Amino acid sequence: MSRIANLPDWHIPYHDKRAINVAFNFVEETEPSIIIIHEVNDFYALSKFSKDPRRRLMMQDELDMSQEWRARLRNRFPLTRIIELDSNHNNK
């Protein structure tokens, strides 16, 4: 039987590092064959909603941070299939 772990709503750069690490620990304990991730990025800079200038962040910084977290996930679970779903944060 295959196990699937769903790790949604990271919203980097407004993520909770401890929560993501707890999720990684859970995945390590349950040893799923598939990990599903979505809404990894927040893409605040591209949002159509009103912006708070105190929350400015360069788009490249956000992309770099999310790639670091994806790399951590891949390094920790090198043999597990990881699927990233499209989400409303990726749509215009």
Backbone bond lengths (Angstrom), bond angles and torsions (degrees), N, CA, C in turn:
res aa  C-N    CA-C-N  psi(-1)  N-CA   C-N-CA  omega(-1)  CA-C   N-CA-C  phi
1 M - - - 1.446 - - 1.531 109.25 -
2 S 1.318 115.59 134.04 1.463 120.77 178.20 1.515 110.66 -86.15
3 R 1.314 114.17 142.23 1.459 120.41 173.68 1.519 108.31 -109.11
4 I 1.329 115.21 142.33 1.457 121.10 179.46 1.525 108.22 -125.23
5 A 1.326 116.10 132.35 1.462 121.75 175.02 1.524 107.94 -110.04
6 N 1.321 115.82 132.81 1.457 121.85 179.08 1.528 108.26 -110.80
7 L 1.329 116.73 118.67 1.463 121.85 -178.52 1.526 109.07 -118.55
8 P 1.333 117.90 81.91 1.464 120.83 -175.34 1.527 113.78 -92.22
9 D 1.318 114.06 169.12 1.470 123.35 164.65 1.519 115.37 59.84
10 W 1.310 116.97 51.97 1.464 119.71 175.92 1.521 110.07 -74.45
11 H 1.322 117.39 -41.98 1.466 124.05 177.94 1.522 113.34 54.92
12 I 1.300 116.52 45.88 1.465 121.63 176.91 1.519 108.21 -62.53
13 P 1.297 120.56 131.32 1.459 130.59 20.31 1.525 114.39 -99.05
14 Y 1.329 117.95 10.89 1.471 120.86 -178.43 1.523 110.79 -100.24
15 H 1.305 116.10 28.83 1.458 123.57 -175.53 1.532 111.46 -80.67
16 D 1.315 113.95 164.15 1.460 121.63 174.89 1.533 106.55 -105.36
17 K 1.314 115.98 105.08 1.470 120.99 -176.41 1.521 111.76 -58.13
18 R 1.333 116.57 -39.75 1.471 119.22 -179.64 1.521 110.87 -65.05
19 A 1.319 116.86 -40.34 1.472 120.06 -179.69 1.526 110.81 -64.36
20 I 1.325 116.48 -41.53 1.468 119.17 178.50 1.523 110.40 -65.26
21 N 1.312 117.54 -41.06 1.468 120.11 178.11 1.525 111.89 -64.93
22 V 1.332 117.52 -37.29 1.467 120.66 175.54 1.532 109.24 -62.48
23 A 1.329 116.45 -41.90 1.463 120.01 177.97 1.526 110.79 -62.85
24 F 1.331 116.98 -41.82 1.465 120.32 177.19 1.533 110.56 -60.81
25 N 1.323 117.18 -41.44 1.472 120.93 178.22 1.529 110.67 -62.62
26 F 1.328 116.15 -41.25 1.457 120.70 178.38 1.528 110.00 -62.00
27 V 1.324 116.07 -44.06 1.470 120.08 178.90 1.525 109.98 -61.57
28 E 1.319 116.32 -41.25 1.460 119.79 179.13 1.529 111.18 -61.25
29 E 1.320 116.97 -39.45 1.467 120.86 -179.55 1.526 112.39 -71.46
30 T 1.310 117.35 -38.13 1.464 120.45 -174.49 1.521 113.72 -89.37
31 E 1.334 117.46 -15.31 1.459 123.43 176.16 1.535 113.76 48.85
32 P 1.332 117.45 59.08 1.463 118.85 178.21 1.523 110.88 -72.15
33 S 1.308 115.71 158.19 1.459 119.53 176.26 1.525 111.02 -87.51
34 I 1.326 116.46 -17.56 1.463 121.89 179.75 1.526 109.08 -135.87
35 I 1.328 115.70 136.80 1.459 122.25 172.10 1.522 106.68 -118.33
36 I 1.327 115.81 127.16 1.463 121.16 177.05 1.520 108.10 -107.49
37 I 1.334 116.03 129.98 1.461 121.03 176.05 1.525 108.56 -124.76
38 H 1.320 115.35 148.84 1.468 120.18 173.03 1.512 108.96 -161.73
39 E 1.319 114.55 161.01 1.460 122.70 -172.76 1.527 110.72 53.94
40 V 1.313 115.04 46.72 1.460 121.33 177.25 1.524 109.15 -69.47
41 N 1.321 117.01 -47.11 1.462 121.28 178.79 1.522 110.64 -93.35
42 D 1.315 115.30 150.09 1.459 120.22 173.73 1.528 110.78 -88.81
43 F 1.323 117.57 -35.38 1.459 124.04 -177.63 1.526 111.89 53.96
44 Y 1.313 114.77 44.13 1.465 121.75 179.76 1.525 111.40 -55.78
45 A 1.316 117.48 -39.97 1.468 121.19 -177.63 1.524 112.06 -63.16
46 L 1.326 117.44 -26.08 1.459 121.36 -178.98 1.522 113.47 -96.75
47 S 1.308 116.47 -4.62 1.457 120.60 -175.28 1.526 111.14 -63.34
48 K 1.320 115.74 145.35 1.461 120.21 176.42 1.527 111.66 -83.23
49 F 1.317 116.67 -7.21 1.461 120.56 -179.84 1.518 110.36 -81.77
50 S 1.331 115.79 161.67 1.464 119.97 -177.38 1.524 110.11 -60.27
51 K 1.310 114.82 146.83 1.464 121.38 -173.47 1.529 111.19 -108.11
52 D 1.284 115.50 143.09 1.457 123.01 172.07 1.524 106.38 -96.41
53 P 1.339 118.88 115.69 1.475 119.63 -176.45 1.524 113.55 -61.24
54 R 1.321 118.28 -19.03 1.470 120.53 177.25 1.522 111.69 -73.18
55 R 1.308 117.06 -14.33 1.472 121.12 -178.84 1.519 111.23 -101.23
56 R 1.313 117.16 24.03 1.464 120.61 179.89 1.516 110.83 -66.48
57 L 1.283 113.89 139.16 1.459 120.80 175.92 1.515 106.44 -153.95
58 M 1.282 115.82 139.94 1.457 119.20 177.99 1.530 109.30 -69.49
59 M 1.311 115.75 139.38 1.465 120.48 -179.57 1.523 110.83 -56.07
60 Q 1.329 117.37 -41.13 1.460 119.85 -179.39 1.518 111.63 -62.88
61 D 1.334 117.14 -36.99 1.468 120.47 177.17 1.523 110.47 -60.63
62 E 1.317 116.26 -44.25 1.459 120.36 179.67 1.528 110.74 -63.84
63 L 1.318 116.62 -43.66 1.462 120.04 178.70 1.524 111.45 -63.22
64 D 1.331 116.57 -42.14 1.471 120.29 178.59 1.520 111.50 -62.44
65 M 1.337 116.90 -43.45 1.466 120.49 179.63 1.523 111.01 -63.25
66 S 1.313 117.26 -42.17 1.467 119.22 -179.26 1.531 110.95 -68.25
67 Q 1.319 116.90 -35.40 1.469 119.28 176.60 1.532 110.88 -65.69
68 E 1.321 117.30 -36.29 1.470 120.41 176.29 1.521 110.74 -61.55
69 W 1.337 117.03 -42.68 1.465 120.08 179.65 1.520 111.55 -69.44
70 R 1.338 116.78 -37.47 1.470 118.97 175.49 1.529 110.13 -63.00
71 A 1.320 116.17 -40.37 1.474 120.33 179.03 1.527 110.59 -64.50
72 R 1.329 117.23 -40.19 1.472 120.12 176.87 1.523 110.48 -60.54
73 L 1.325 115.59 -43.60 1.464 120.08 178.59 1.528 110.23 -61.41
74 R 1.321 116.86 -48.14 1.460 120.59 -178.83 1.525 111.31 -63.92
75 N 1.321 117.58 -42.93 1.472 120.78 -179.71 1.523 111.69 -64.66
76 R 1.295 116.64 -36.07 1.469 120.37 -178.34 1.530 111.66 -75.75
77 F 1.344 116.01 -29.71 1.469 120.97 -177.30 1.526 109.52 -129.83
78 P 1.326 116.39 67.34 1.471 120.19 -172.27 1.529 114.67 -65.59
79 L 1.301 118.43 -24.26 1.468 120.74 -176.52 1.523 113.44 -102.52
80 T 1.318 117.11 -2.41 1.457 121.51 -177.06 1.524 110.03 -88.50
81 R 1.310 116.28 137.41 1.467 120.45 176.10 1.528 107.88 -72.15
82 I 1.330 116.38 128.65 1.464 122.00 179.53 1.522 107.78 -117.25
83 I 1.321 115.37 125.79 1.462 121.91 -179.79 1.522 107.68 -118.08
84 E 1.329 116.37 126.35 1.459 119.77 174.97 1.524 108.33 -106.14
85 L 1.319 115.33 119.70 1.456 121.33 -179.30 1.518 110.74 -85.96
86 D 1.313 115.57 153.09 1.452 121.04 172.02 1.527 107.86 -69.94
87 S 1.310 116.46 153.19 1.463 119.15 -178.97 1.517 110.41 -147.71
88 N 1.310 115.52 172.21 1.461 120.18 -179.54 1.533 112.02 -62.78
89 H 1.304 119.33 -21.91 1.461 121.36 178.19 1.522 111.41 -76.58
90 N 1.320 117.20 -13.33 1.454 120.97 178.31 1.515 112.19 -96.59
91 N 1.325 116.77 -9.31 1.460 121.17 -177.07 1.518 110.35 -98.23
92 K 1.312 115.65 148.43 1.471 120.68 178.58 1.509 110.01 -82.16
